[in-house]
């Protein structure tokens, strides 16, 4: 049908003539309420956004001499963060002369990896930045 016929028909119905596929030969148009169409599209986008999970980075800070119970407590939190599909950044902070004993921090982070290997994997390996040793784990 010609463009003029389609426009006349859409005006008779009190609706809009909307071009759906402009690149097709001939172009495809539809007679519809354009305002309602835009509203439905926005509603679908909002629903899809609501269902989408945003990944956040949670940080767990420790010291090289963190005690057993404290470490278990922090690992329990890290496990719950990984179960929620968040990334977890482990930071070992060195103060004063502790910097001479970097191997304590390395052992601590190795233990973290062993404990959490069933729910997470290493995304960013152990890295030393200034007085901090960091590592990032993500959900398997």
TIDREN-970794 format. One record per residue (C-alpha): x, y, z; residue number from 0. Coordinates in steps of 0.1 Angstrom, whole numbers, m for minus. Layout:
N
ATOM X Y Z NUM
...
END
This chain:
140
ATOM 0 0 0 0
ATOM 12 35 m6 1
ATOM 24 59 21 2
ATOM m6 82 16 3
ATOM m31 53 19 4
ATOM m13 41 51 5
ATOM m13 76 66 6
ATOM m50 80 58 7
ATOM m58 46 73 8
ATOM m38 54 105 9
ATOM m56 88 109 10
ATOM m90 70 105 11
ATOM m81 48 134 12
ATOM m66 76 154 13
ATOM m32 59 156 14
ATOM 3 65 143 15
ATOM 21 51 113 16
ATOM 54 37 126 17
ATOM 83 26 104 18
ATOM 95 m8 118 19
ATOM 122 m19 92 20
ATOM 135 11 72 21
ATOM 162 m9 54 22
ATOM 138 m36 40 23
ATOM 126 m33 4 24
ATOM 99 m21 6 25
ATOM 101 m5 41 26
ATOM 79 m21 67 27
ATOM 55 1 86 28
ATOM 29 m6 113 29
ATOM m2 12 124 30
ATOM 0 15 162 31
ATOM m2 39 192 32
ATOM 35 51 193 33
ATOM 32 65 229 34
ATOM 21 31 241 35
ATOM 48 14 221 36
ATOM 76 36 237 37
ATOM 61 30 272 38
ATOM 61 m8 267 39
ATOM 98 m7 255 40
ATOM 108 14 285 41
ATOM 90 m10 308 42
ATOM 108 m40 293 43
ATOM 142 m23 297 44
ATOM 135 m15 334 45
ATOM 125 m51 340 46
ATOM 157 m64 323 47
ATOM 178 m40 344 48
ATOM 161 m51 376 49
ATOM 169 m88 368 50
ATOM 206 m79 360 51
ATOM 232 m86 387 52
ATOM 259 m60 390 53
ATOM 293 m74 401 54
ATOM 309 m54 430 55
ATOM 343 m58 444 56
ATOM 343 m65 482 57
ATOM 376 m60 500 58
ATOM 388 m80 529 59
ATOM 418 m65 548 60
ATOM 442 m86 569 61
ATOM 476 m82 586 62
ATOM 504 m107 583 63
ATOM 499 m118 619 64
ATOM 461 m123 617 65
ATOM 450 m149 642 66
ATOM 433 m182 633 67
ATOM 398 m173 645 68
ATOM 399 m139 628 69
ATOM 410 m155 595 70
ATOM 382 m181 597 71
ATOM 357 m153 603 72
ATOM 370 m133 573 73
ATOM 370 m164 551 74
ATOM 334 m171 560 75
ATOM 325 m136 548 76
ATOM 346 m140 516 77
ATOM 328 m173 509 78
ATOM 294 m156 512 79
ATOM 306 m127 489 80
ATOM 317 m152 463 81
ATOM 284 m171 466 82
ATOM 266 m139 457 83
ATOM 288 m137 426 84
ATOM 308 m107 438 85
ATOM 346 m103 434 86
ATOM 367 m103 465 87
ATOM 399 m84 469 88
ATOM 422 m96 497 89
ATOM 446 m71 510 90
ATOM 474 m79 535 91
ATOM 487 m46 550 92
ATOM 522 m44 564 93
ATOM 532 m19 590 94
ATOM 566 m9 602 95
ATOM 591 m37 603 96
ATOM 565 m63 592 97
ATOM 576 m54 557 98
ATOM 607 m76 562 99
ATOM 585 m107 565 100
ATOM 567 m107 532 101
ATOM 565 m145 533 102
ATOM 539 m144 561 103
ATOM 516 m124 538 104
ATOM 522 m148 509 105
ATOM 515 m178 532 106
ATOM 483 m161 544 107
ATOM 470 m155 508 108
ATOM 480 m191 498 109
ATOM 459 m204 527 110
ATOM 430 m182 515 111
ATOM 432 m197 480 112
ATOM 433 m232 494 113
ATOM 402 m226 516 114
ATOM 381 m209 489 115
ATOM 392 m229 458 116
ATOM 358 m247 458 117
ATOM 338 m215 453 118
ATOM 363 m191 437 119
ATOM 392 m188 414 120
ATOM 420 m163 412 121
ATOM 413 m135 388 122
ATOM 443 m113 396 123
ATOM 473 m131 411 124
ATOM 493 m119 441 125
ATOM 507 m84 436 126
ATOM 528 m63 459 127
ATOM 520 m25 459 128
ATOM 538 m3 484 129
ATOM 530 m17 518 130
ATOM 501 m38 506 131
ATOM 499 m73 491 132
ATOM 467 m78 471 133
ATOM 449 m106 452 134
ATOM 415 m107 436 135
ATOM 392 m137 435 136
ATOM 360 m142 415 137
ATOM 331 m167 416 138
ATOM 338 m200 397 139
END
